[in-house]
Structure formats: C-alpha cells, structure tokens
Amino acid sequence: MPDDLAAIAAELERGTGAVVRELRGVGGGHGARHYRAALADGRELFIKSAADPTAGSTASAALEAEAHGLAWLGEAGAVACPEIIFSMKGLLALAYLPQAGAGPAEADRFGRELARLHAAGADAFGAPWPGFIASLALPNDEASTWPSWYARTRLLPYGRLARDAGTFASADVALIESVADRVDELAGPGEPASRIHGDCWSGNVLWSGGRGWLIDPAAHGGHRESDLAMLALFGAPYLERILAAYDETAPLADGWRARVPLHQLHPLLVHVCLFGGGYRDAALAAARAALSARG
C-alpha cells in the first residue's frame, strides 16, 4: 500500500492490537483525510487523519477537539455517538457505522434522545478544551450566562473574520454588531447551559440501526435552541417529528421559533468565513430577522 496508508495501518495496529486486513481512502474535508479499515478481529473502523499531523497544527487540534466532544456527549448516555477506538496526535479512529434511512420512528426517537442529551447539562457556557467548527477555531472560554457569551464568542469573531477576508463590508459587520448589542433582549427566557452538539446540521446526524447518531461535533455548553435551529437550517428528515418529540420530552420556551434566526446566525457566519460570499445574503437576512423578532 502507499506510504501514507502503510503509516496509518501501522498506527492502527499499535492502537487496536489487531492486524489491518484492509485500508482504503473514502474522501475527507476540513484538513483531514478519511479512511475505512477492516481488522482481522472483525471490527470495521472509520478513521480521520490530519493532513498536517504535526503537533499544534490546526488539523490535529481539530481532531483532538472532536474526540473531546464525542466523549463528552457520549458520557451523557442519552444519544448515540460513535465509539472512539483510539485517539492520538493527528489520528482519530471510530467504530464504523453503516448508514441507513430515517423514518418517522427514528425521528421520534432522535428527538427524545436529543432532549435528554441537552438536559444532561454543562458546567458553563463554553467548554474546558479549545474548540473547532470545521477548520475554524471556536472560542470556548466559559461563562455563566448565554446572551453576552453568544455575542462575544459566536457572533462578533466571525463577523469580523468575514470582514478581514473581504467578504463583509463595514455595514455588514455593523449589522452583526447590532444583533450582539441587543442580544439580551433577543435571547428569550434564561436557560441553563445545555450539553449541545454545536454543529447539528442534518449531515452531522448519521442514521444507523434505527436511531440517529451524532458525528463531527463542535460540542460545548450552549443553548439548546442552537442545535434545533441548526437542524432546521439545511433541512433534516422528518424535522417536525423530531421537534415534536423533543418538545414533548423537554418543552421549549415560548417564542422559540421566533428565535431561530438568532441561533442560525452563528452557523451562517461560519459558512461565510469558510465558503465565501455565497452565504453572505443568508447571514445578513438572519441578522435582520433576529432583530425584527425583538420583543
């Protein structure tokens, strides 16, 4: 096999204690290459390898944050997360999950499990490890209240990053700053810190074995409405059933639907920073909708 595959196979054999029977590339993204492996003991793995595995590289740090997040979400025992086989510098090996379709029953189950995950709570808003969302650093410094924390760590840094990249004009940043300035009155009733996925779009919910599994987290203590807004952003199968099962398990605060644009603003700003001007109009529209929902 090619040299990089041979090196990864050698690490897998050291980490699992089993001979690698097969290892093949299956794509990648955000600074990581992806592989599937079959071990002699019958296990199948999904592997992420940092394209730049050196200590301190963005790719290695992002995989470390992912491992922290998966373990933390899994500790709640509420929603399914892939088993971490092992994690080391620049390499994350997970149990492979065969994908299947989602139906009403799976959606209902996922809504209930997501509600129980959020209810497991967090010590604070933020997390005790450096965060990443895709290939971007995600500030995780902790705080006890959500609105100002959201403005400071989830809105302002990405609006200004988009400006520095030339995607946002000064007026665009001023609009984001207006949301940040008024976030206390836009945020709705106070909520305790929830244990959230943090990047819960439909592509990060893998349907397998009759349930939804959370993958690729940007996990932290956050607002539970953020995960639900992210599910709606790019469309999730049976979304209304997920939401109904969630609300039945852990009733949502009045007005939560009006606050969806506020919670979608952060992921849309991330998309502007990652992918450019194609997401600019959507981000600015979310900012205006968040402001119009005030009161």
Contacts in CASP RR format, 6 or more apart in sequence:
PFRMAT RR
TARGET T0000
AUTHOR 0000-0000-0000
METHOD contacts of the structure
MODEL  1
MPDDLAAIAAELERGTGAVVRELRGVGGGHGARHYRAALADGRELFIKSA
ADPTAGSTASAALEAEAHGLAWLGEAGAVACPEIIFSMKGLLALAYLPQA
GAGPAEADRFGRELARLHAAGADAFGAPWPGFIASLALPNDEASTWPSWY
ARTRLLPYGRLARDAGTFASADVALIESVADRVDELAGPGEPASRIHGDC
WSGNVLWSGGRGWLIDPAAHGGHRESDLAMLALFGAPYLERILAAYDETA
PLADGWRARVPLHQLHPLLVHVCLFGGGYRDAALAAARAALSARG
1 9 0 8 1.000
1 23 0 8 1.000
4 33 0 8 1.000
4 49 0 8 1.000
5 23 0 8 1.000
5 25 0 8 1.000
5 35 0 8 1.000
8 23 0 8 1.000
8 35 0 8 1.000
8 47 0 8 1.000
8 49 0 8 1.000
8 91 0 8 1.000
9 20 0 8 1.000
9 23 0 8 1.000
9 37 0 8 1.000
11 88 0 8 1.000
11 91 0 8 1.000
12 20 0 8 1.000
12 23 0 8 1.000
12 37 0 8 1.000
12 39 0 8 1.000
12 45 0 8 1.000
12 47 0 8 1.000
12 93 0 8 1.000
13 19 0 8 1.000
13 20 0 8 1.000
15 85 0 8 1.000
15 86 0 8 1.000
15 88 0 8 1.000
15 93 0 8 1.000
16 39 0 8 1.000
16 41 0 8 1.000
16 43 0 8 1.000
16 45 0 8 1.000
16 85 0 8 1.000
16 86 0 8 1.000
16 93 0 8 1.000
18 39 0 8 1.000
18 40 0 8 1.000
18 41 0 8 1.000
18 42 0 8 1.000
18 43 0 8 1.000
19 39 0 8 1.000
19 40 0 8 1.000
20 37 0 8 1.000
20 38 0 8 1.000
20 39 0 8 1.000
20 40 0 8 1.000
21 38 0 8 1.000
21 39 0 8 1.000
21 40 0 8 1.000
22 36 0 8 1.000
22 37 0 8 1.000
22 38 0 8 1.000
23 35 0 8 1.000
23 36 0 8 1.000
23 37 0 8 1.000
23 38 0 8 1.000
23 47 0 8 1.000
24 35 0 8 1.000
24 36 0 8 1.000
25 33 0 8 1.000
25 34 0 8 1.000
25 35 0 8 1.000
25 36 0 8 1.000
26 34 0 8 1.000
26 35 0 8 1.000
26 36 0 8 1.000
26 46 0 8 1.000
27 33 0 8 1.000
27 34 0 8 1.000
28 34 0 8 1.000
28 48 0 8 1.000
30 59 0 8 1.000
30 62 0 8 1.000
30 134 0 8 1.000
30 135 0 8 1.000
31 50 0 8 1.000
31 51 0 8 1.000
31 52 0 8 1.000
31 58 0 8 1.000
31 59 0 8 1.000
31 62 0 8 1.000
31 135 0 8 1.000
32 48 0 8 1.000
32 49 0 8 1.000
32 50 0 8 1.000
32 51 0 8 1.000
32 59 0 8 1.000
32 62 0 8 1.000
32 63 0 8 1.000
33 48 0 8 1.000
33 49 0 8 1.000
33 51 0 8 1.000
34 46 0 8 1.000
34 47 0 8 1.000
34 48 0 8 1.000
34 49 0 8 1.000
35 46 0 8 1.000
35 47 0 8 1.000
35 48 0 8 1.000
35 49 0 8 1.000
36 44 0 8 1.000
36 45 0 8 1.000
36 46 0 8 1.000
36 47 0 8 1.000
36 96 0 8 1.000
37 44 0 8 1.000
37 45 0 8 1.000
37 47 0 8 1.000
37 93 0 8 1.000
38 44 0 8 1.000
38 45 0 8 1.000
39 45 0 8 1.000
43 85 0 8 1.000
43 95 0 8 1.000
44 95 0 8 1.000
44 96 0 8 1.000
45 85 0 8 1.000
45 93 0 8 1.000
45 94 0 8 1.000
45 95 0 8 1.000
45 96 0 8 1.000
46 82 0 8 1.000
46 93 0 8 1.000
46 94 0 8 1.000
46 95 0 8 1.000
46 96 0 8 1.000
46 97 0 8 1.000
47 91 0 8 1.000
47 92 0 8 1.000
47 93 0 8 1.000
47 94 0 8 1.000
48 63 0 8 1.000
48 66 0 8 1.000
48 91 0 8 1.000
48 92 0 8 1.000
48 94 0 8 1.000
49 90 0 8 1.000
49 91 0 8 1.000
50 57 0 8 1.000
50 59 0 8 1.000
50 60 0 8 1.000
50 62 0 8 1.000
50 63 0 8 1.000
50 90 0 8 1.000
50 91 0 8 1.000
51 59 0 8 1.000
52 58 0 8 1.000
52 59 0 8 1.000
52 60 0 8 1.000
53 59 0 8 1.000
53 60 0 8 1.000
53 89 0 8 1.000
53 90 0 8 1.000
53 91 0 8 1.000
54 60 0 8 1.000
55 89 0 8 1.000
57 90 0 8 1.000
58 132 0 8 1.000
58 135 0 8 1.000
58 137 0 8 1.000
59 90 0 8 1.000
59 135 0 8 1.000
60 89 0 8 1.000
60 90 0 8 1.000
61 130 0 8 1.000
61 132 0 8 1.000
62 132 0 8 1.000
62 134 0 8 1.000
62 135 0 8 1.000
63 87 0 8 1.000
63 90 0 8 1.000
63 91 0 8 1.000
63 92 0 8 1.000
64 87 0 8 1.000
64 89 0 8 1.000
64 90 0 8 1.000
64 129 0 8 1.000
65 129 0 8 1.000
65 130 0 8 1.000
65 131 0 8 1.000
65 132 0 8 1.000
65 138 0 8 1.000
65 218 0 8 1.000
66 92 0 8 1.000
66 132 0 8 1.000
66 216 0 8 1.000
66 217 0 8 1.000
67 84 0 8 1.000
67 87 0 8 1.000
67 92 0 8 1.000
68 127 0 8 1.000
68 129 0 8 1.000
68 219 0 8 1.000
69 127 0 8 1.000
69 129 0 8 1.000
69 217 0 8 1.000
69 219 0 8 1.000
70 81 0 8 1.000
70 82 0 8 1.000
70 84 0 8 1.000
70 94 0 8 1.000
70 214 0 8 1.000
70 217 0 8 1.000
70 219 0 8 1.000
71 84 0 8 1.000
72 127 0 8 1.000
72 195 0 8 1.000
72 219 0 8 1.000
73 79 0 8 1.000
73 81 0 8 1.000
73 117 0 8 1.000
73 195 0 8 1.000
73 197 0 8 1.000
73 214 0 8 1.000
73 217 0 8 1.000
73 219 0 8 1.000
74 81 0 8 1.000
75 120 0 8 1.000
76 116 0 8 1.000
76 117 0 8 1.000
76 120 0 8 1.000
76 121 0 8 1.000
76 195 0 8 1.000
77 116 0 8 1.000
77 117 0 8 1.000
77 120 0 8 1.000
78 113 0 8 1.000
78 114 0 8 1.000
78 116 0 8 1.000
78 117 0 8 1.000
78 119 0 8 1.000
78 120 0 8 1.000
79 110 0 8 1.000
79 113 0 8 1.000
79 114 0 8 1.000
79 116 0 8 1.000
79 117 0 8 1.000
79 212 0 8 1.000
79 213 0 8 1.000
79 214 0 8 1.000
80 113 0 8 1.000
80 211 0 8 1.000
80 212 0 8 1.000
80 213 0 8 1.000
80 214 0 8 1.000
81 213 0 8 1.000
81 214 0 8 1.000
81 215 0 8 1.000
81 217 0 8 1.000
82 94 0 8 1.000
82 95 0 8 1.000
82 97 0 8 1.000
82 213 0 8 1.000
82 215 0 8 1.000
83 94 0 8 1.000
83 95 0 8 1.000
84 92 0 8 1.000
84 93 0 8 1.000
84 94 0 8 1.000
85 93 0 8 1.000
85 94 0 8 1.000
85 95 0 8 1.000
86 93 0 8 1.000
87 93 0 8 1.000
97 206 0 8 1.000
97 208 0 8 1.000
97 213 0 8 1.000
98 208 0 8 1.000
98 209 0 8 1.000
99 206 0 8 1.000
99 207 0 8 1.000
99 208 0 8 1.000
100 207 0 8 1.000
100 208 0 8 1.000
100 209 0 8 1.000
100 210 0 8 1.000
101 207 0 8 1.000
101 237 0 8 1.000
102 110 0 8 1.000
102 207 0 8 1.000
102 212 0 8 1.000
102 237 0 8 1.000
102 238 0 8 1.000
103 237 0 8 1.000
103 238 0 8 1.000
104 238 0 8 1.000
104 241 0 8 1.000
105 210 0 8 1.000
106 207 0 8 1.000
106 210 0 8 1.000
106 211 0 8 1.000
106 212 0 8 1.000
106 238 0 8 1.000
107 237 0 8 1.000
107 238 0 8 1.000
107 239 0 8 1.000
107 241 0 8 1.000
107 242 0 8 1.000
107 245 0 8 1.000
108 241 0 8 1.000
108 242 0 8 1.000
108 244 0 8 1.000
108 245 0 8 1.000
109 210 0 8 1.000
109 211 0 8 1.000
109 212 0 8 1.000
109 245 0 8 1.000
110 205 0 8 1.000
110 211 0 8 1.000
110 212 0 8 1.000
110 242 0 8 1.000
110 245 0 8 1.000
111 241 0 8 1.000
111 242 0 8 1.000
111 243 0 8 1.000
111 245 0 8 1.000
111 246 0 8 1.000
111 249 0 8 1.000
112 245 0 8 1.000
112 246 0 8 1.000
112 248 0 8 1.000
112 249 0 8 1.000
113 211 0 8 1.000
113 212 0 8 1.000
114 227 0 8 1.000
114 242 0 8 1.000
114 246 0 8 1.000
115 245 0 8 1.000
115 246 0 8 1.000
115 249 0 8 1.000
115 250 0 8 1.000
116 249 0 8 1.000
116 250 0 8 1.000
117 195 0 8 1.000
117 196 0 8 1.000
117 197 0 8 1.000
117 214 0 8 1.000
118 194 0 8 1.000
118 195 0 8 1.000
118 196 0 8 1.000
118 224 0 8 1.000
118 227 0 8 1.000
118 250 0 8 1.000
119 194 0 8 1.000
119 250 0 8 1.000
120 194 0 8 1.000
120 195 0 8 1.000
121 192 0 8 1.000
121 193 0 8 1.000
121 194 0 8 1.000
121 195 0 8 1.000
121 221 0 8 1.000
122 193 0 8 1.000
122 194 0 8 1.000
122 195 0 8 1.000
122 220 0 8 1.000
122 221 0 8 1.000
122 222 0 8 1.000
123 142 0 8 1.000
123 193 0 8 1.000
123 221 0 8 1.000
124 142 0 8 1.000
124 143 0 8 1.000
124 144 0 8 1.000
124 193 0 8 1.000
124 221 0 8 1.000
125 142 0 8 1.000
125 143 0 8 1.000
125 144 0 8 1.000
125 145 0 8 1.000
125 146 0 8 1.000
125 149 0 8 1.000
125 150 0 8 1.000
125 193 0 8 1.000
125 220 0 8 1.000
125 221 0 8 1.000
125 222 0 8 1.000
125 223 0 8 1.000
126 140 0 8 1.000
126 141 0 8 1.000
126 142 0 8 1.000
126 143 0 8 1.000
126 149 0 8 1.000
126 153 0 8 1.000
126 193 0 8 1.000
126 220 0 8 1.000
126 221 0 8 1.000
126 222 0 8 1.000
127 140 0 8 1.000
127 142 0 8 1.000
127 219 0 8 1.000
127 220 0 8 1.000
127 221 0 8 1.000
128 140 0 8 1.000
128 142 0 8 1.000
129 140 0 8 1.000
130 137 0 8 1.000
130 140 0 8 1.000
131 137 0 8 1.000
131 138 0 8 1.000
131 139 0 8 1.000
131 140 0 8 1.000
131 218 0 8 1.000
131 220 0 8 1.000
132 138 0 8 1.000
132 218 0 8 1.000
133 198 0 8 1.000
133 199 0 8 1.000
133 218 0 8 1.000
133 270 0 8 1.000
134 199 0 8 1.000
134 270 0 8 1.000
134 274 0 8 1.000
135 274 0 8 1.000
136 158 0 8 1.000
136 161 0 8 1.000
136 270 0 8 1.000
136 273 0 8 1.000
136 274 0 8 1.000
138 153 0 8 1.000
138 218 0 8 1.000
138 220 0 8 1.000
139 152 0 8 1.000
139 153 0 8 1.000
139 154 0 8 1.000
139 157 0 8 1.000
140 153 0 8 1.000
140 220 0 8 1.000
141 153 0 8 1.000
143 149 0 8 1.000
143 152 0 8 1.000
146 187 0 8 1.000
146 190 0 8 1.000
146 191 0 8 1.000
146 193 0 8 1.000
146 222 0 8 1.000
146 223 0 8 1.000
147 183 0 8 1.000
147 184 0 8 1.000
147 186 0 8 1.000
147 187 0 8 1.000
148 183 0 8 1.000
148 184 0 8 1.000
150 183 0 8 1.000
150 187 0 8 1.000
150 223 0 8 1.000
150 266 0 8 1.000
151 179 0 8 1.000
151 180 0 8 1.000
151 181 0 8 1.000
151 183 0 8 1.000
152 180 0 8 1.000
154 266 0 8 1.000
155 176 0 8 1.000
155 179 0 8 1.000
155 180 0 8 1.000
155 183 0 8 1.000
155 265 0 8 1.000
155 266 0 8 1.000
155 269 0 8 1.000
156 176 0 8 1.000
156 177 0 8 1.000
156 180 0 8 1.000
158 266 0 8 1.000
158 269 0 8 1.000
158 270 0 8 1.000
158 272 0 8 1.000
158 273 0 8 1.000
159 168 0 8 1.000
159 172 0 8 1.000
159 173 0 8 1.000
159 176 0 8 1.000
159 269 0 8 1.000
159 272 0 8 1.000
159 273 0 8 1.000
160 173 0 8 1.000
161 273 0 8 1.000
162 168 0 8 1.000
162 172 0 8 1.000
162 173 0 8 1.000
162 269 0 8 1.000
162 272 0 8 1.000
162 273 0 8 1.000
162 276 0 8 1.000
162 280 0 8 1.000
162 283 0 8 1.000
163 169 0 8 1.000
163 170 0 8 1.000
163 172 0 8 1.000
163 173 0 8 1.000
165 273 0 8 1.000
165 276 0 8 1.000
167 272 0 8 1.000
167 273 0 8 1.000
167 276 0 8 1.000
167 277 0 8 1.000
167 280 0 8 1.000
168 176 0 8 1.000
168 272 0 8 1.000
168 280 0 8 1.000
172 280 0 8 1.000
172 284 0 8 1.000
175 284 0 8 1.000
175 287 0 8 1.000
175 288 0 8 1.000
176 265 0 8 1.000
176 269 0 8 1.000
176 287 0 8 1.000
178 287 0 8 1.000
178 291 0 8 1.000
179 186 0 8 1.000
179 262 0 8 1.000
179 265 0 8 1.000
179 287 0 8 1.000
179 290 0 8 1.000
179 291 0 8 1.000
182 291 0 8 1.000
182 294 0 8 1.000
183 262 0 8 1.000
185 294 0 8 1.000
185 295 0 8 1.000
186 259 0 8 1.000
186 262 0 8 1.000
186 290 0 8 1.000
186 291 0 8 1.000
186 293 0 8 1.000
186 294 0 8 1.000
186 295 0 8 1.000
187 223 0 8 1.000
187 259 0 8 1.000
187 262 0 8 1.000
188 253 0 8 1.000
188 255 0 8 1.000
188 259 0 8 1.000
189 253 0 8 1.000
189 254 0 8 1.000
190 253 0 8 1.000
191 223 0 8 1.000
191 224 0 8 1.000
191 225 0 8 1.000
191 253 0 8 1.000
193 221 0 8 1.000
193 222 0 8 1.000
194 221 0 8 1.000
194 222 0 8 1.000
194 223 0 8 1.000
194 224 0 8 1.000
194 227 0 8 1.000
195 219 0 8 1.000
195 221 0 8 1.000
196 219 0 8 1.000
196 220 0 8 1.000
196 221 0 8 1.000
196 222 0 8 1.000
196 223 0 8 1.000
196 224 0 8 1.000
196 226 0 8 1.000
196 227 0 8 1.000
197 204 0 8 1.000
197 214 0 8 1.000
197 217 0 8 1.000
197 218 0 8 1.000
197 219 0 8 1.000
197 227 0 8 1.000
197 230 0 8 1.000
198 217 0 8 1.000
198 218 0 8 1.000
198 219 0 8 1.000
198 220 0 8 1.000
198 222 0 8 1.000
198 226 0 8 1.000
198 227 0 8 1.000
198 230 0 8 1.000
199 216 0 8 1.000
199 217 0 8 1.000
199 218 0 8 1.000
199 230 0 8 1.000
199 267 0 8 1.000
200 214 0 8 1.000
200 226 0 8 1.000
200 227 0 8 1.000
200 228 0 8 1.000
200 230 0 8 1.000
200 231 0 8 1.000
201 230 0 8 1.000
201 231 0 8 1.000
201 233 0 8 1.000
201 234 0 8 1.000
201 235 0 8 1.000
201 236 0 8 1.000
201 267 0 8 1.000
202 231 0 8 1.000
202 234 0 8 1.000
202 235 0 8 1.000
202 236 0 8 1.000
202 237 0 8 1.000
203 234 0 8 1.000
204 214 0 8 1.000
204 215 0 8 1.000
204 216 0 8 1.000
204 217 0 8 1.000
205 212 0 8 1.000
205 213 0 8 1.000
205 214 0 8 1.000
205 215 0 8 1.000
205 231 0 8 1.000
205 236 0 8 1.000
206 212 0 8 1.000
206 213 0 8 1.000
206 214 0 8 1.000
206 215 0 8 1.000
207 213 0 8 1.000
207 237 0 8 1.000
223 263 0 8 1.000
224 250 0 8 1.000
224 252 0 8 1.000
225 252 0 8 1.000
225 253 0 8 1.000
225 256 0 8 1.000
225 259 0 8 1.000
225 260 0 8 1.000
225 263 0 8 1.000
226 263 0 8 1.000
226 266 0 8 1.000
228 243 0 8 1.000
228 246 0 8 1.000
228 252 0 8 1.000
228 256 0 8 1.000
228 260 0 8 1.000
228 263 0 8 1.000
229 259 0 8 1.000
229 260 0 8 1.000
229 261 0 8 1.000
229 262 0 8 1.000
229 263 0 8 1.000
229 264 0 8 1.000
230 263 0 8 1.000
230 264 0 8 1.000
230 267 0 8 1.000
231 239 0 8 1.000
231 242 0 8 1.000
232 239 0 8 1.000
232 260 0 8 1.000
232 264 0 8 1.000
233 264 0 8 1.000
233 267 0 8 1.000
233 268 0 8 1.000
236 242 0 8 1.000
246 252 0 8 1.000
258 293 0 8 1.000
259 290 0 8 1.000
259 293 0 8 1.000
261 285 0 8 1.000
261 286 0 8 1.000
261 287 0 8 1.000
261 289 0 8 1.000
261 290 0 8 1.000
261 293 0 8 1.000
262 286 0 8 1.000
262 290 0 8 1.000
262 293 0 8 1.000
264 286 0 8 1.000
265 283 0 8 1.000
265 286 0 8 1.000
265 287 0 8 1.000
265 290 0 8 1.000
268 279 0 8 1.000
268 282 0 8 1.000
268 283 0 8 1.000
268 286 0 8 1.000
269 283 0 8 1.000
271 279 0 8 1.000
271 282 0 8 1.000
271 283 0 8 1.000
272 278 0 8 1.000
272 279 0 8 1.000
272 280 0 8 1.000
272 283 0 8 1.000
END
